């Protein structure tokens, strides 16, 4: 699989975007790929329905469907804002949203917040409407290019890898990138925090073991002294009994 920096390079090189056909050109290490819904469909053997829902509509049009969408997904009608919390959905749609995040949208974080775009897709999935999945994937790739957040995880890393491989890119010629360079900042901070907490726990355990060892050593010394003293008293008593005259002998 490509590292995040290489997927970022794939997205940054996107050119000649056709918003209506969800197609674009991109390149990586001299390999040029024309990405389109038909290419995604052939690569993954996905059906491309001729009549499918147009999921790329303005947010104002989605808000106009607030009553219908919220009643279907949440069980009661209310006006939509910019997003909806996942706990507001009916239980079956909470599960469906997680499936949507982990498969179609390839999203890794912020799973408890559903944007209007996600709600629109989820609504049509609930209604069992046909969705053009290859076009949806291409649209998400184009939208990821518009993100200027360098730390944001880009979607479809495996898809990008397979497209470049089919286009003739030899991955064996690419330089190896170590895993630490691929770790997000939050993972690194969490790892450092775990390391420091583990070190503090180890030092605490060591100090406790040291205290226990000192206490046992002190108790051992005390028991040894007491044992020697008791042995001395018994030997002295035996000697006195041996040397003492017997009444019968006198």
Order of alpha helices (4+ residues) and beta strands (2+ residues): alpha-beta-beta-beta-alpha-alpha-alpha-beta-alpha-beta-alpha-alpha-alpha-alpha
